[in-house]
C-alpha cells in the first residue's frame, strides 16, 4: 500500500489549478479544504500522521425541500461519487437546519492500495471536483440553440479542444498554466480538457506536469 503526506496530496490539488489548505481540527484530525467562490469541498485524511493511506472526499449542500429524488437520481447516474441525506442516527429522520433546510452530503473515498500513483489520485480529485460543480449547479453559461441558429455560418471559431491541440503542436511540453495563458481561458477549463481527453493528450513529470499531444515524442 502506498503512503502519501498531506503536503503531497495538497500538491496534487494545486496541480489541478485549485487552492487548498491543510487544516488540523481540535481533535487532531487532518483535512485539506478547497474553497472556491461558490462552494467548497474537503479531503478528509483522519488522525494526524506523517503519512496517510486513504482519503474521504466530501461536500455539503443545503436544500429547501426534501431532496429524495435528487439523491436517488444522482446515485443512479454517477460513478465517481454518491449522495445521501443527512439523518439522525436515533430517529432515522432527516436532519434539518434551523431554517428548516435539508442537508445532503456528496462523497467518495478510496484507499491507496496497489501502488496507487499520483496520476490516479489527480484524476480522482479532478472527477470529484467536476461532480461538486454539478452538485452545486455550477456550469458555464452557453448559447441557446436559437442563438446559434441566428449566427451566420460564414465564420465559425475553432473549438477550444482543437485550439489546445494546435497550441501543443506548435509549442509542445507546456504546463496547464501556460496553456491557459496562451488560449486566454481559465486553468480549470484547460485541465478539464486535458484530463477529459486522455486519448489526445499525455503529460510528462508532475511538478508541474508538462503536456504534449499523445504520440508526440520530444527530447
N, C-alpha and C positions, 0 to 999 in steps of 0.2 A: 504494500500500500504506500502511495506517495504521501508526503507531508509538505505543507506549504505554510509559510508565515503569513501573518496578517498583512505585512508590508508587501509581500509578493502578490497577494490577492488584490490589494489596492492598486498595485502597478498594472495589473490586468484590467481593472476597471478603467483606469486612466488611459490605457491604450485604446479604449473604445471612444475616447473623447468625452468621458463623463468625469465629474468631480466627486470624489468621495472623501470620507473622513473616518478614521478608526476611533471608535468610542468604547470606553470601558465604563459600565454602569456601577452602581453601588454594590451589586452582588459579585463584581469582578467578572461579569460576562462580557464578551467582546463581540462587537459588530462593526461592520462597515456601512456607514449611512450615505446614501446617494440622494442628494436633494436637488431638484430642478425647480423651475419657476412654478409649474403647475402641479407637481406631485413629488413623492419621494418613495424610495424603496430601500430595503435593508438586506445585507448579507450577514446572517447570524452565525457566529463561529463557536459559541459555547464558552465554558470557563476559560479564563486567561491562561495561555500556554505558549511556549515558544513556537510550536507547530500545531497545525490543525489537519484533520483527516476527512472532513466533510463540511458542507455548507447547507444552510437553510435560507432560501431567498423568499422574502415576504414583502407584501404591500397591502395597505388597508384603504378601503373606500367606504363612504357613507351613502346610504340610500334612504329616501323619504318613505317609500313603500316597500313592503316585504319583497325582496328580490329573488324569490324561489325560481322563477322562470329563467332569470339571468344566470343563476348559479348552475342550474341543470343544463342549460344550453351551452354554457362555457365548457363544462366538463365533458360534454359530448363532442365538442368541436375543436378542442385544443389538446396538444400532446405535451408541450413543454411547461405547462402549469395547470393548476386546478384551483377551484374556489370553494369556499364553504362559508355558511352563515354562522357568525359567532353566536354560540348558545351557552346558557347557564348549565354547568355540569350537574347540578342537583335537580333542577326542574326540566331540563332539556328544552326550555323555551328560549326564543331568540333574545339576545341581549340588546337593549335599546339605549341610546344616549339620552341625556337629559332633555333633549328636544324631541325625543321620540323617533329618532332615525335608527335604521338598522345598519349593522357593521358586517361587511363582507371582507374576507381575507383571501388574497391571491398568494399562492405559494408554490414552491418547487424545492426539491432537495436532492443532493447526490453525494455519495462518498467518493473518495479518491482511490478507488480500487483499480487494479490492473494497470498500473503505470499511467495514470491519467495525466495527460500533457497540459501545458499551459494553453495550447491552442484549443483543446477541448473545453477547458474552463472558460476561455474567452468566448467561444461560440455559445456556451450555455448562458453566460451573462448577457450576451447580445440578444439571444432569443427571449430571455426573461424581460429585458428592458423593452423589447418590442411588445411583449404581452402587457406590460404595465401601461404603455402608451395606449394600447387598445382598451385596457381595463378602465382607464380614465376618459376614454372617448376623445383622445387627442390624435388628430391626424392633419395632414396638410390639406388646406382648402384648395380643392381643384375646380376646374371649369366644369360647367354643366354641359350636357350633350348639346343643348341648344346653342350655347356659346361657341362650341367647336364647329357646329354646322354653319354658323353665320360667318365664320372666318373664311377668307379667301385661301384656296389651296395653292396659290402661286408661290407662297413661301411657307415652308414648314421647318421649324428649328430642329436641329439634330437632337435626338433623345439624349438625356443625360448619360445613360448607360453607354451609348456609342461614343459620346464625348470622352468618357472615362477611358475607354479602350484606346481611342486615338491619342489621348494625352500620354498614356503609358507606352504607346508605340513610339512616339516622338521622344519622350523623356522617361525611360523606364527607371525602376527602382526608386520610387517616391513614397514618402510617408503619407498617411491619410491627411495629416495637417497640410502638407504641401499640395496635395491634390485638391483639397477643399479651396485653398487659396487660388490655385490655377483656374479652377472651374467656377469660382465665385459662388459656391454653395457651402452649406454647413458641413463640419466634420462628421456630424451624426449622419447626414444624408450619404456621405461618401462611404462610411463604414457599413451602412445599411446595404449599399450596392455591392461592396467588396465581399462581405460575408454572406450576402444573399445569392451571390453568383459565383460559387467556388468552382464551377465548371469553366469560368472565364478568367479568374484571377488567382494568383497564389502569392504568398508572402515569404520573405527571407528575413530571418532574425526576429527579435522580439522587442528591442529597446531603442527606438520604436521599430515595429515591423516595416519593411520596405516592400512595396507591392510591384508586381510585374504582370503582364498578360500571361496566362497559363501557356506553357510550351516554349516561351522565350527563354533563352539562356544568356547569361551575362557574366563576365569575369569580375 
